[in-house]
């Protein structure tokens, strides 16, 4: 019975629900940034011997898989530092702050390999590619500078495996997704408003309302009939 009553409430206020949902979709469209961004990715190859090696044998001391994972995670964190970003900006000459570059960069190891990717997002495709390549070059320069003559490490602990190319297709914006989410929330809010309006409305629309409000049984209902002139 309650379900039928709620459905009747929603039917009575269907216009309100639709208007609220449409307004919510419009709000989602207006508030979502529609600026197109591009991302470019460069790839690094990390030499596994560059860490945890035995000076006498040149072999990795720990488990090779563990060593590779530690190496990838270490390099990933080093790439996402303002020190590396500052050197990359110096190399490229692009007007950004190290903090801005780090915020627009994602670095991650490729599972099952010693490869790492550096992805930079920017409004300009050429800038995105230049910054991705600049970060790769800056990191290789820094990691080589950290080698010491007393440590038996690989001669090139990291190399640029694949340079980033200028992207031609922008990233998808979140306009469609946000409009759908706002529309769903609008429907929920609209239905909530409809139920709230019915709750505060004391108009008796039939026997069911009278019985519910008065908590007394209804003995009979007199239908309203139009009077013919």
DAGIBEL-V344781 format. One line per field, one symbol per residue. ss: DSSP state (H for helix, E for strand, L for the rest). phi: phi as a letter, one per 40 degrees, with the letter a starting at -180 (. if undefined). burial: 1 if it has 16 or more other C-alpha atoms within 10 Angstrom, else 0. A space follows every 10 residues. Layout:
ss: ???
phi: ???
burial: ???
//
This chain:
ss: LHHHHHHHHH HHLHHHHHHH HHHHHHHHHH HLLLLLLEEE EEEEEELHHH LLELLLLLLE LLLHHHHHHH HHHHHHHHHL LHHHHHHHHH HHLLLLLHHH HHHLEEEEEL LLLLEEEEEE EELLHHHHHH HHHHHHHHHH HHHHHLLLLL LLLLLLLEEE EELLLLLLLL LLLLHHHHHH HHHHHHHHHH HHHHHHHHHH LLLLLLHHHH HHHHLLLLLL LLLLLLLLL
phi: .ccccccccc ccbccdcccc cccccccccc cccbccbbbb bbbbbbcccc bfbcdcbgcc ccddcccccc cccccccccc bccccccccc ccgccacdcc ccccbbbacc dgbbcbbbbb bacbcccdcc cccccccccc cccccccbcc bcbccbcabc caccbccbbc cccccccccc cccccccccc cccccccccc ccccbicccc ccccfbccca bcccbcccc
burial: 0000000011 0010011101 1101101110 0000001111 1111111111 1110000001 0000001110 1110110111 0111111110 1100000100 1100111110 0001111111 1100111111 1111111111 1110001000 0111001111 0011111001 0000100110 0110111011 1011100100 0000000000 0000000000 000000000
//
